[in-house]
Amino acid sequence: MAESQPLPSAAAKPSKIVAPAAALSQKSTKGATTQLDSRAASRRTSNGTPEASPGASQLKQNKSTDRVTEARNCLLRAKSHLSESRNLRADLKAGITQSVERLYQLIKEEAAAAAQIKGDGPVGEDAVKATPPQETPKTLPEVNSLLLSLAEHSALVKESSEKMERLKQAMERQGEKLEKTATYASVAAGPSKRQTPERTTLHSIVVTSKNEGDSGEEVLNKIREAINAKDGGIEIEKVRKAKDRKVVMACRSVEERKRVRERLERAGDHLVVEDMRNKDPLLVFRGVLRIHSDEDLLGALRSQNRDVFRDLGNGDDRLAVRYKKNSRNPHTNNVVVSTSPTVWNRMLVKGKVRIDLQTVFVEDQSPLVQCTRCLGYGHSRRLCKEPADLCSHCGGPHLRAECHQWLEAVTPKCPNCVKAKMGKTDHNAFDPECPVRVRWDRLARTSVAYC
């Protein structure tokens, strides 16, 4: 009997499946290793979103963040520049600010959308806090309207700058005329340092004829024959004919007038000679309180400034209020008084007087009268025949406040000097250094007794 082959034992069966198990074990190990490597390569953030490894995506995210930051800086700079532009209209500022903020909002939204598409997450805190726009973006016509308004305003600003530059140049020219050493303290400490006007007092007599049939020319011929000034010894400063057949003769001194009078009286009794009394000089007290009446003002001047009124001659204590002028302070005014030559000189030398609780400055007041309507001399506004007010800056038929040349700081042109055909006309009609005014002032002072 054939020898039977032995059956495979149970221990031998596992040997046939060792290889597949080993292979599976190897695959499992390899897969686990790959998975671990993948986990190591891909880190997760705190909220579970995988964070990309530093590479191209991170550079793109940094680039997007830089753009948003740069846009924000541009927005801040634009707002700063708008706040510094003081001459820009408020509606233009608001429109430009809204447009710039909208541009910045669009940049943030674009950066956030790009980051989400690429899976890079939000870009910076601005992207996380981004909110949808609250206002509808400006349309093209609205933007064009804003640009047009901005262009018009820029033109106005440029024109205003040119006017300011001309005004600055005019102020510099005026500043050159002031004393270099003058300061605010020196100006506030005393009255204005004006040039002392020429004060030439003439002592006059009025001569007329007893014969009512004689004309002014005939009276002048009789005076010429009686005086016979060609022989010398008589000095007459000025002769003029007046109305009612009168002749006015002016001399430099009282003694000279006395000699002329004696010679006329010796020539016969057919002439009538009368002395012409000169006017009293004028003073102006600046900044006197309005609460004082004329009587209180004159009483305070006499009682509080006794050194001025001490040892006066007969009739030399004359003092009278002529008129008052408005000052810059609504509670004060400038008081003009007439007084005797002696008191006039003493007050000018003193410079200040006491009135109640005040110490006010004293200045000489010109007797010249200038019309504020036609700007001429010798009459007041009440007697002026000019139909309209004339500008003291250019001479046009308007007030100076309405003069375009004055507002644009154009060089003035004195209408009085233009009429007189003077060479220098670049000054205001009320300028104290106007040559026409100086001539009229000298003429007006000839009838005032300064001594």
JOCOR-V316255 format. One record per pair of residues at least 12 apart in sequence whose C-alpha atoms are under 8 Angstrom apart, sorted by sequence separation. I is the first residue (numbers start at 1). GAP is how many residues later the second one is. D is the distance in whole Angstrom. If there is no record, write none. Layout:
I | GAP | D
I | GAP | D
This chain:
41 | 12 | 7
111 | 12 | 7
207 | 12 | 8
237 | 12 | 8
238 | 12 | 5
261 | 12 | 7
323 | 12 | 6
324 | 12 | 6
351 | 12 | 7
374 | 12 | 6
391 | 12 | 7
393 | 12 | 8
394 | 12 | 8
413 | 12 | 5
414 | 12 | 6
236 | 13 | 7
237 | 13 | 6
238 | 13 | 7
322 | 13 | 8
323 | 13 | 5
371 | 13 | 7
373 | 13 | 7
393 | 13 | 6
412 | 13 | 8
413 | 13 | 5
414 | 13 | 6
416 | 13 | 7
236 | 14 | 6
237 | 14 | 5
321 | 14 | 7
322 | 14 | 6
323 | 14 | 7
348 | 14 | 6
374 | 14 | 8
412 | 14 | 5
413 | 14 | 6
414 | 14 | 5
415 | 14 | 7
112 | 15 | 6
236 | 15 | 5
237 | 15 | 6
321 | 15 | 6
322 | 15 | 5
347 | 15 | 7
348 | 15 | 7
373 | 15 | 7
374 | 15 | 6
375 | 15 | 7
411 | 15 | 6
412 | 15 | 5
413 | 15 | 6
414 | 15 | 5
111 | 16 | 8
235 | 16 | 7
236 | 16 | 8
321 | 16 | 4
322 | 16 | 6
348 | 16 | 7
373 | 16 | 5
374 | 16 | 6
411 | 16 | 8
412 | 16 | 6
413 | 16 | 8
420 | 16 | 8
320 | 17 | 5
321 | 17 | 6
372 | 17 | 8
373 | 17 | 6
375 | 17 | 7
417 | 17 | 8
79 | 18 | 7
108 | 18 | 7
109 | 18 | 7
319 | 18 | 7
320 | 18 | 5
394 | 18 | 6
395 | 18 | 7
417 | 18 | 7
78 | 19 | 8
108 | 19 | 6
319 | 19 | 6
320 | 19 | 7
393 | 19 | 5
394 | 19 | 5
395 | 19 | 7
417 | 19 | 6
236 | 20 | 8
318 | 20 | 8
319 | 20 | 5
393 | 20 | 6
394 | 20 | 7
395 | 20 | 5
416 | 20 | 7
109 | 21 | 7
235 | 21 | 7
298 | 21 | 7
318 | 21 | 5
319 | 21 | 7
393 | 21 | 7
394 | 21 | 7
78 | 22 | 8
108 | 22 | 7
234 | 22 | 7
298 | 22 | 7
317 | 22 | 7
318 | 22 | 5
392 | 22 | 7
298 | 23 | 8
317 | 23 | 7
392 | 23 | 7
316 | 24 | 5
75 | 25 | 6
105 | 25 | 8
216 | 25 | 7
234 | 25 | 7
316 | 25 | 8
75 | 26 | 7
216 | 26 | 8
219 | 26 | 7
234 | 26 | 7
316 | 26 | 7
317 | 26 | 7
219 | 27 | 8
220 | 27 | 7
294 | 27 | 7
316 | 27 | 7
105 | 28 | 7
216 | 28 | 8
219 | 28 | 7
75 | 29 | 7
216 | 29 | 4
336 | 29 | 7
215 | 30 | 6
216 | 30 | 6
312 | 30 | 8
102 | 31 | 8
214 | 31 | 7
216 | 31 | 7
72 | 32 | 7
71 | 33 | 6
227 | 33 | 7
309 | 34 | 7
393 | 34 | 8
394 | 34 | 8
102 | 35 | 7
202 | 35 | 8
308 | 35 | 6
393 | 35 | 5
68 | 36 | 8
71 | 36 | 7
209 | 36 | 8
227 | 36 | 6
392 | 36 | 6
393 | 36 | 7
208 | 37 | 6
209 | 37 | 8
226 | 37 | 7
227 | 37 | 6
392 | 37 | 5
99 | 38 | 8
208 | 38 | 5
226 | 38 | 6
308 | 38 | 6
392 | 38 | 7
68 | 39 | 7
99 | 39 | 7
207 | 39 | 6
208 | 39 | 6
308 | 39 | 7
68 | 40 | 6
206 | 40 | 7
207 | 40 | 5
227 | 40 | 8
287 | 40 | 7
376 | 40 | 7
206 | 41 | 6
207 | 41 | 6
223 | 41 | 7
226 | 41 | 5
290 | 41 | 6
375 | 41 | 8
206 | 42 | 5
207 | 42 | 8
287 | 42 | 8
289 | 42 | 6
290 | 42 | 5
68 | 43 | 7
205 | 43 | 6
206 | 43 | 7
289 | 43 | 4
290 | 43 | 6
204 | 44 | 7
205 | 44 | 5
288 | 44 | 5
289 | 44 | 7
204 | 45 | 5
205 | 45 | 7
287 | 45 | 5
288 | 45 | 5
65 | 46 | 8
204 | 46 | 4
287 | 46 | 5
288 | 46 | 6
64 | 47 | 6
203 | 47 | 5
204 | 47 | 6
286 | 47 | 7
287 | 47 | 6
288 | 47 | 7
202 | 48 | 6
203 | 48 | 5
286 | 48 | 4
305 | 48 | 7
202 | 49 | 5
203 | 49 | 6
285 | 49 | 6
286 | 49 | 7
305 | 49 | 7
202 | 50 | 5
203 | 50 | 6
284 | 50 | 6
285 | 50 | 5
304 | 50 | 6
95 | 51 | 7
201 | 51 | 7
202 | 51 | 7
203 | 51 | 6
284 | 51 | 5
285 | 51 | 6
304 | 51 | 7
205 | 52 | 7
284 | 52 | 4
301 | 52 | 7
304 | 52 | 8
204 | 53 | 7
283 | 53 | 6
284 | 53 | 6
301 | 53 | 7
61 | 54 | 7
92 | 54 | 7
203 | 54 | 7
282 | 54 | 7
283 | 54 | 5
300 | 54 | 8
301 | 54 | 6
375 | 54 | 7
282 | 55 | 6
283 | 55 | 6
300 | 55 | 5
205 | 56 | 8
282 | 56 | 5
283 | 56 | 8
300 | 56 | 6
92 | 57 | 8
281 | 57 | 6
282 | 57 | 7
65 | 58 | 6
68 | 58 | 8
92 | 58 | 7
280 | 58 | 6
281 | 58 | 6
297 | 58 | 7
61 | 59 | 7
64 | 59 | 7
65 | 59 | 6
211 | 59 | 7
280 | 59 | 6
281 | 59 | 7
210 | 60 | 6
280 | 60 | 6
281 | 60 | 6
57 | 61 | 8
209 | 61 | 6
210 | 61 | 6
280 | 61 | 7
283 | 61 | 7
58 | 62 | 8
61 | 62 | 7
209 | 62 | 5
210 | 62 | 7
282 | 62 | 8
57 | 63 | 7
208 | 63 | 6
209 | 63 | 6
281 | 63 | 7
377 | 63 | 7
89 | 64 | 8
207 | 64 | 7
208 | 64 | 5
88 | 65 | 7
207 | 65 | 6
208 | 65 | 7
207 | 66 | 5
206 | 67 | 6
207 | 67 | 7
288 | 67 | 8
52 | 68 | 8
205 | 68 | 7
206 | 68 | 5
51 | 69 | 8
205 | 69 | 6
206 | 69 | 6
87 | 70 | 7
205 | 70 | 4
206 | 70 | 6
288 | 70 | 8
204 | 71 | 6
205 | 71 | 5
204 | 72 | 5
288 | 72 | 7
368 | 72 | 7
203 | 73 | 7
204 | 73 | 8
287 | 73 | 7
368 | 73 | 6
203 | 74 | 8
286 | 74 | 6
367 | 74 | 7
203 | 75 | 7
285 | 75 | 6
286 | 75 | 6
366 | 75 | 7
285 | 76 | 6
286 | 76 | 7
368 | 76 | 6
285 | 77 | 5
367 | 77 | 6
368 | 77 | 8
284 | 78 | 6
285 | 78 | 7
367 | 78 | 7
283 | 79 | 7
284 | 79 | 5
366 | 79 | 8
283 | 80 | 6
284 | 80 | 6
283 | 81 | 5
284 | 81 | 6
282 | 82 | 6
283 | 82 | 5
282 | 83 | 5
281 | 84 | 8
282 | 84 | 7
282 | 85 | 7
281 | 86 | 8
345 | 105 | 8
344 | 106 | 8
341 | 108 | 6
341 | 109 | 5
342 | 109 | 7
341 | 110 | 5
281 | 167 | 6
279 | 168 | 6
280 | 168 | 6
281 | 168 | 6
278 | 169 | 5
279 | 169 | 5
280 | 169 | 6
281 | 169 | 6
191 | 170 | 6
278 | 170 | 5
279 | 170 | 6
280 | 170 | 8
190 | 171 | 7
191 | 171 | 8
278 | 171 | 5
191 | 172 | 8
170 | 239 | 6
170 | 240 | 8
167 | 241 | 7
170 | 241 | 8
166 | 242 | 7
167 | 242 | 5
200 | 242 | 7
166 | 243 | 6
199 | 243 | 7
166 | 244 | 8
198 | 244 | 6
201 | 244 | 7
202 | 244 | 5
203 | 244 | 8
163 | 245 | 6
197 | 245 | 8
200 | 245 | 7
201 | 245 | 5
202 | 245 | 6
163 | 246 | 8
199 | 246 | 6
200 | 246 | 6
201 | 246 | 6
202 | 246 | 8
199 | 247 | 7
201 | 247 | 6
202 | 247 | 8
201 | 248 | 6
201 | 249 | 6
201 | 250 | 8
199 | 251 | 7
